[in-house]
């Protein structure tokens, strides 16, 4: 006697469940569209361009595309290693090395290429910014014109004797940092701290003094942790930052400041997790990007390439 009402209830319940599932799929589609709005670039999966086999490069902690030498990237090791930058080609093959005279590598953590004091000159910026235990009273950025490999000769070892030293402190106590970026539009230098649950963005406004100690300006607090690398493209319009498991992308809007851009919602880029990936760089044109890891467990680091679709 009660089977008909029960069957009718089951019929209506099935229709409601089917309708809900359709709506849920529509909602998920909407969320996906919000995460990847029209006009934002997507990148293909990582492709290894080659293995970095140079024995001396075992703790790579920075990467920057050369502006002066086509197809060349600059990298360096971090704490306790020699004060040397290495030139690699797009396959990770070693081309040359340059030693900075009379400075240590206390904890070099990032490198950038950008404009500087003299117009139409490309400068290398090396960030002596690592401070795992937050004990260093001051940090340093070394700046010098980018070497010309054609003039220096490849597969050689050379010295850099002249460079600017930008000495800085934070406005709110010592910080550990691994991200240094230069805004090509303003020549301002940006540092992103590493270890906080919400990292901090700091700025050294151009022109940066080299004859004393400057105090960085705190620009923003960002909802990320363990940020280990970043880069602003040559146009100043696109920004990448990475942690150990994620890569984030921002598109700058018009005259928007770097702080305003980074305070917005980024696009998360699909990232092939590396053994200890602490380096990321746009290519010289700002179209595609590369990542590089430290050597771990006898695994040679690969130079990974992410092509824009």
C-alpha positions, 0 to 999 in steps of 0.5 A: 500500500505504501510502495507508490508514495515511496517510489514517487519520493525516490523519483523526486529525490533523484531529480533534485540530486541530478539538478544539484549536481548540474548546478555544482558543476556549473559553479565549479566551472565558474570558479575555474573561470575566475582562477584563469581569467581571459587574457592571463597567460597559461604555461605548458608543463615543465621541460628539462632543457638540460642538466647542470653538470658543473661541479661547482654549481651545487647550491644554486639559489638564484637565476637571472636572464642576461640582457647583454648576452643572448641565451645566457643565464646567471646563477650562483650558490648560497651560503658558505660558497665562493663569491662567484656568479656562473654563466650558463646557456639555455641547456644549462651548460657552463660558459664562464664564471666571475668572482667578486673580489674582497667580499664573502658569500655569507649567504647569497640568495638571489640575483637579478638583472635590470637598469641602474645608475647609468642609462642604457646599461644592464646591471647585475644585482646580487642579494646577500640577503639570507639570514636563517637565524635572523642575526645579521644587523645589516644585509648587502646588495652588490651591483655592477654592469653586466659582463660581456661574454664576447669580450671576456671569452667563454669557458673562462674564470674572470674577476670583478673588482669594481661594484657598488655595495648597497647596505640596508636594514629592515624597519622592523628587525632582522629578516631572512629573505631569498627573493630580490627583484628590480622594477625596470620601470622605476629602478626600485629594488624589492626584497620579499622575506621568507619565513613568516606565515605572511611574508613582507614586501620591502622596497629600496627606492631608487636612487639607492645610496652606496655610502651608508646604511639605508632602511628599507620601506615596508610596502605590504604583507602578503598571504604566502610563506616560504617564498624563495625566489622571484623575478620581474620581467624586462617590461616591468609588467609581469611578476613571478614568485615561487615557494618550494611547491608553488609558482605564482604569477601576477599581471601589472595593470597600467601604472600600478605599483609593485606592492599593489600588484602583489597585493592582488590575487595571483594565478597559480602556475603548474609547477614541477616540484624540484629537489630544492628549487630556489631559483626562477627567472623570466627569459630575456624577452619576458615570454617564457620562464625557467627554474633551477634547483640546488643539487640534492641526494646526488641528483644533478639539477635540471634547468626547467623551461616553461613555455607560454601557450 
